[in-house]
Structure formats: structure tokens, C-alpha cells
Amino acid sequence: MSAQSAATAPQSFLSFDFSLKRVGVASGNSLTKSATSLKTITAEGDARFAALAELIAGYSTYRTYFE
């Protein structure tokens, strides 16, 4: 795949919105230019990061963004 076609190929994204009590997770797509809420993680401490790691592992082909 050339650099030009790779730049224009549709991409999927995971986005994370961290707050003190929750983490919102959404999936987005560059082709449709839309995003869909996937999950709200309410776990605290290490359990929060374990839940995030599990979720990310299921979407290993996605790009990941943190807000």
C-alpha cells in the first residue's frame, strides 16, 4: 500500500474521556465521520486500568486517542 493510499484509507479509532469517577469510551470511523459510545467504565484504581486494557485488547487494530 502506498503512502498516499494509506493516508486516505478509512480508519477506525478508540477515544477515551477520563474524569475523576468514570472513563467514557467511544469508537469512531474516518469514512463515516461518526462516533458511537461503547462503554462507560466506573471501576476505580487498578481495576479501572485493567478494564481499559481488556477493552483496548479487543480493538487492537484501532488507533487509540486519549482526551
VOTI-697138 format. One record per atom (N, C-alpha, C, O): atom name; x, y, z. Coordinates in nm, 2 decimals, always signed. Layout:
BEGIN
["CA",[X,Y,Z]]
...
//
This chain:
BEGIN
["N",[+0.09,-0.12,+0.00]]
["CA",[+0.00,+0.00,+0.00]]
["C",[+0.09,+0.12,+0.00]]
["O",[+0.18,+0.13,+0.08]]
["N",[+0.06,+0.21,-0.09]]
["CA",[+0.15,+0.33,-0.10]]
["C",[+0.11,+0.43,+0.02]]
["O",[+0.01,+0.42,+0.08]]
["N",[+0.20,+0.53,+0.04]]
["CA",[+0.18,+0.62,+0.15]]
["C",[+0.06,+0.71,+0.12]]
["O",[-0.01,+0.74,+0.21]]
["N",[+0.03,+0.74,-0.01]]
["CA",[-0.09,+0.82,-0.04]]
["C",[-0.21,+0.74,-0.01]]
["O",[-0.31,+0.79,+0.05]]
["N",[-0.22,+0.61,-0.05]]
["CA",[-0.34,+0.54,-0.03]]
["C",[-0.36,+0.50,+0.12]]
["O",[-0.48,+0.49,+0.16]]
["N",[-0.25,+0.49,+0.19]]
["CA",[-0.26,+0.46,+0.33]]
["C",[-0.32,+0.58,+0.41]]
["O",[-0.40,+0.57,+0.50]]
["N",[-0.29,+0.70,+0.36]]
["CA",[-0.34,+0.82,+0.42]]
["C",[-0.49,+0.84,+0.40]]
["O",[-0.55,+0.91,+0.48]]
["N",[-0.54,+0.79,+0.29]]
["CA",[-0.68,+0.81,+0.25]]
["C",[-0.76,+0.69,+0.29]]
["O",[-0.89,+0.69,+0.27]]
["N",[-0.70,+0.58,+0.33]]
["CA",[-0.78,+0.46,+0.37]]
["C",[-0.86,+0.49,+0.49]]
["O",[-0.82,+0.56,+0.58]]
["N",[-0.99,+0.43,+0.50]]
["CA",[-1.07,+0.45,+0.62]]
["C",[-1.00,+0.40,+0.74]]
["O",[-0.93,+0.29,+0.74]]
["N",[-1.01,+0.47,+0.85]]
["CA",[-0.95,+0.43,+0.98]]
["C",[-1.06,+0.42,+1.09]]
["O",[-1.15,+0.50,+1.08]]
["N",[-1.03,+0.34,+1.18]]
["CA",[-1.12,+0.33,+1.30]]
["C",[-1.04,+0.37,+1.42]]
["O",[-0.92,+0.36,+1.43]]
["N",[-1.11,+0.43,+1.52]]
["CA",[-1.05,+0.49,+1.63]]
["C",[-1.12,+0.46,+1.76]]
["O",[-1.24,+0.43,+1.76]]
["N",[-1.04,+0.45,+1.87]]
["CA",[-1.10,+0.44,+2.00]]
["C",[-1.06,+0.58,+2.07]]
["O",[-0.95,+0.62,+2.06]]
["N",[-1.16,+0.63,+2.14]]
["CA",[-1.14,+0.76,+2.21]]
["C",[-1.18,+0.74,+2.36]]
["O",[-1.28,+0.67,+2.39]]
["N",[-1.10,+0.80,+2.45]]
["CA",[-1.12,+0.78,+2.59]]
["C",[-1.14,+0.92,+2.65]]
["O",[-1.05,+1.01,+2.63]]
["N",[-1.24,+0.94,+2.73]]
["CA",[-1.27,+1.07,+2.80]]
["C",[-1.26,+1.04,+2.95]]
["O",[-1.35,+0.98,+3.01]]
["N",[-1.14,+1.07,+3.01]]
["CA",[-1.12,+1.04,+3.15]]
["C",[-1.18,+1.15,+3.24]]
["O",[-1.16,+1.27,+3.21]]
["N",[-1.24,+1.11,+3.35]]
["CA",[-1.29,+1.20,+3.45]]
["C",[-1.25,+1.14,+3.59]]
["O",[-1.19,+1.03,+3.59]]
["N",[-1.28,+1.21,+3.69]]
["CA",[-1.24,+1.15,+3.83]]
["C",[-1.31,+1.02,+3.86]]
["O",[-1.26,+0.94,+3.93]]
["N",[-1.44,+1.01,+3.82]]
["CA",[-1.52,+0.89,+3.86]]
["C",[-1.54,+0.79,+3.75]]
["O",[-1.56,+0.67,+3.77]]
["N",[-1.53,+0.83,+3.62]]
["CA",[-1.56,+0.75,+3.51]]
["C",[-1.47,+0.77,+3.39]]
["O",[-1.40,+0.87,+3.38]]
["N",[-1.47,+0.67,+3.30]]
["CA",[-1.40,+0.68,+3.17]]
["C",[-1.50,+0.65,+3.06]]
["O",[-1.55,+0.54,+3.06]]
["N",[-1.53,+0.75,+2.98]]
["CA",[-1.61,+0.72,+2.86]]
["C",[-1.53,+0.67,+2.75]]
["O",[-1.43,+0.72,+2.72]]
["N",[-1.58,+0.57,+2.68]]
["CA",[-1.51,+0.51,+2.56]]
["C",[-1.60,+0.52,+2.44]]
["O",[-1.72,+0.48,+2.45]]
["N",[-1.55,+0.56,+2.33]]
["CA",[-1.62,+0.57,+2.20]]
["C",[-1.54,+0.51,+2.09]]
["O",[-1.42,+0.51,+2.10]]
["N",[-1.61,+0.47,+1.99]]
["CA",[-1.55,+0.42,+1.87]]
["C",[-1.58,+0.51,+1.75]]
["O",[-1.70,+0.55,+1.74]]
["N",[-1.48,+0.55,+1.67]]
["CA",[-1.51,+0.64,+1.56]]
["C",[-1.46,+0.58,+1.43]]
["O",[-1.38,+0.48,+1.43]]
["N",[-1.50,+0.63,+1.32]]
["CA",[-1.47,+0.59,+1.19]]
["C",[-1.44,+0.71,+1.10]]
["O",[-1.53,+0.80,+1.09]]
["N",[-1.33,+0.71,+1.03]]
["CA",[-1.30,+0.82,+0.94]]
["C",[-1.38,+0.82,+0.81]]
["O",[-1.40,+0.93,+0.75]]
["N",[-1.43,+0.71,+0.77]]
["CA",[-1.51,+0.71,+0.65]]
["C",[-1.65,+0.77,+0.67]]
["O",[-1.69,+0.85,+0.59]]
["N",[-1.71,+0.73,+0.78]]
["CA",[-1.85,+0.78,+0.81]]
["C",[-1.84,+0.91,+0.89]]
["O",[-1.94,+0.98,+0.90]]
["N",[-1.72,+0.95,+0.94]]
["CA",[-1.70,+1.07,+1.02]]
["C",[-1.80,+1.07,+1.13]]
["O",[-1.87,+1.17,+1.16]]
["N",[-1.82,+0.95,+1.20]]
["CA",[-1.91,+0.94,+1.31]]
["C",[-1.84,+0.87,+1.42]]
["O",[-1.74,+0.80,+1.41]]
["N",[-1.90,+0.88,+1.54]]
["CA",[-1.85,+0.81,+1.66]]
["C",[-1.97,+0.75,+1.73]]
["O",[-2.08,+0.81,+1.73]]
["N",[-1.95,+0.64,+1.80]]
["CA",[-2.05,+0.58,+1.88]]
["C",[-2.00,+0.55,+2.02]]
["O",[-1.89,+0.49,+2.03]]
["N",[-2.08,+0.58,+2.12]]
["CA",[-2.04,+0.55,+2.25]]
["C",[-2.04,+0.39,+2.27]]
["O",[-2.13,+0.32,+2.23]]
["N",[-1.93,+0.34,+2.33]]
["CA",[-1.92,+0.20,+2.35]]
["C",[-1.95,+0.16,+2.49]]
["O",[-2.02,+0.06,+2.52]]
["N",[-1.89,+0.23,+2.59]]
["CA",[-1.89,+0.19,+2.73]]
["C",[-1.85,+0.30,+2.82]]
["O",[-1.78,+0.39,+2.78]]
["N",[-1.91,+0.29,+2.94]]
["CA",[-1.86,+0.38,+3.05]]
["C",[-1.80,+0.29,+3.16]]
["O",[-1.87,+0.20,+3.21]]
["N",[-1.67,+0.32,+3.19]]
["CA",[-1.60,+0.24,+3.29]]
["C",[-1.61,+0.31,+3.42]]
["O",[-1.56,+0.43,+3.43]]
["N",[-1.66,+0.25,+3.52]]
["CA",[-1.68,+0.31,+3.65]]
["C",[-1.59,+0.25,+3.76]]
["O",[-1.59,+0.29,+3.87]]
["N",[-1.51,+0.15,+3.72]]
["CA",[-1.41,+0.09,+3.82]]
["C",[-1.31,+0.19,+3.87]]
["O",[-1.29,+0.29,+3.80]]
["N",[-1.26,+0.17,+3.98]]
["CA",[-1.16,+0.26,+4.05]]
["C",[-1.03,+0.20,+4.06]]
["O",[-1.01,+0.07,+4.06]]
["N",[-0.92,+0.28,+4.07]]
["CA",[-0.79,+0.23,+4.09]]
["C",[-0.74,+0.14,+3.98]]
["O",[-0.76,+0.16,+3.86]]
["N",[-0.67,+0.03,+4.02]]
["CA",[-0.61,-0.06,+3.93]]
["C",[-0.71,-0.13,+3.84]]
["O",[-0.69,-0.17,+3.73]]
["N",[-0.83,-0.15,+3.90]]
["CA",[-0.94,-0.22,+3.83]]
["C",[-0.98,-0.14,+3.70]]
["O",[-1.02,-0.19,+3.60]]
["N",[-0.97,+0.00,+3.71]]
["CA",[-1.01,+0.08,+3.60]]
["C",[-0.91,+0.06,+3.49]]
["O",[-0.95,+0.05,+3.37]]
["N",[-0.78,+0.05,+3.52]]
["CA",[-0.68,+0.03,+3.41]]
["C",[-0.69,-0.11,+3.35]]
["O",[-0.66,-0.13,+3.24]]
["N",[-0.72,-0.21,+3.44]]
["CA",[-0.74,-0.35,+3.39]]
["C",[-0.86,-0.35,+3.29]]
["O",[-0.85,-0.42,+3.19]]
["N",[-0.97,-0.28,+3.32]]
["CA",[-1.08,-0.28,+3.23]]
["C",[-1.05,-0.21,+3.10]]
["O",[-1.09,-0.25,+2.99]]
["N",[-0.97,-0.10,+3.11]]
["CA",[-0.93,-0.03,+2.99]]
["C",[-0.84,-0.12,+2.90]]
["O",[-0.85,-0.13,+2.78]]
["N",[-0.74,-0.19,+2.96]]
["CA",[-0.65,-0.28,+2.89]]
["C",[-0.73,-0.39,+2.82]]
["O",[-0.70,-0.43,+2.71]]
["N",[-0.83,-0.45,+2.89]]
["CA",[-0.91,-0.55,+2.83]]
["C",[-0.99,-0.50,+2.71]]
["O",[-1.00,-0.57,+2.60]]
["N",[-1.04,-0.38,+2.72]]
["CA",[-1.12,-0.32,+2.61]]
["C",[-1.02,-0.29,+2.49]]
["O",[-1.06,-0.32,+2.38]]
["N",[-0.91,-0.23,+2.52]]
["CA",[-0.81,-0.20,+2.41]]
["C",[-0.77,-0.33,+2.34]]
["O",[-0.75,-0.33,+2.22]]
["N",[-0.75,-0.43,+2.41]]
["CA",[-0.70,-0.56,+2.35]]
["C",[-0.80,-0.61,+2.25]]
["O",[-0.76,-0.67,+2.15]]
["N",[-0.93,-0.59,+2.27]]
["CA",[-1.03,-0.63,+2.18]]
["C",[-1.04,-0.55,+2.06]]
["O",[-1.11,-0.59,+1.96]]
["N",[-0.98,-0.43,+2.06]]
["CA",[-0.98,-0.34,+1.94]]
["C",[-0.83,-0.31,+1.90]]
["O",[-0.80,-0.20,+1.87]]
["N",[-0.75,-0.41,+1.89]]
["CA",[-0.61,-0.39,+1.87]]
["C",[-0.58,-0.33,+1.73]]
["O",[-0.47,-0.28,+1.71]]
["N",[-0.67,-0.34,+1.63]]
["CA",[-0.64,-0.28,+1.50]]
["C",[-0.69,-0.13,+1.50]]
["O",[-0.67,-0.07,+1.39]]
["N",[-0.74,-0.08,+1.60]]
["CA",[-0.79,+0.06,+1.60]]
["C",[-0.67,+0.15,+1.65]]
["O",[-0.58,+0.11,+1.72]]
["N",[-0.68,+0.28,+1.60]]
["CA",[-0.59,+0.38,+1.66]]
["C",[-0.66,+0.42,+1.79]]
["O",[-0.78,+0.42,+1.81]]
["N",[-0.58,+0.46,+1.89]]
["CA",[-0.63,+0.50,+2.02]]
["C",[-0.59,+0.64,+2.05]]
["O",[-0.48,+0.68,+2.04]]
["N",[-0.70,+0.72,+2.10]]
["CA",[-0.68,+0.86,+2.14]]
["C",[-0.73,+0.88,+2.28]]
["O",[-0.83,+0.82,+2.32]]
["N",[-0.66,+0.96,+2.35]]
["CA",[-0.69,+0.99,+2.49]]
["C",[-0.72,+1.14,+2.50]]
["O",[-0.65,+1.22,+2.45]]
["N",[-0.83,+1.18,+2.56]]
["CA",[-0.87,+1.32,+2.58]]
["C",[-0.84,+1.36,+2.72]]
["O",[-0.86,+1.48,+2.76]]
//
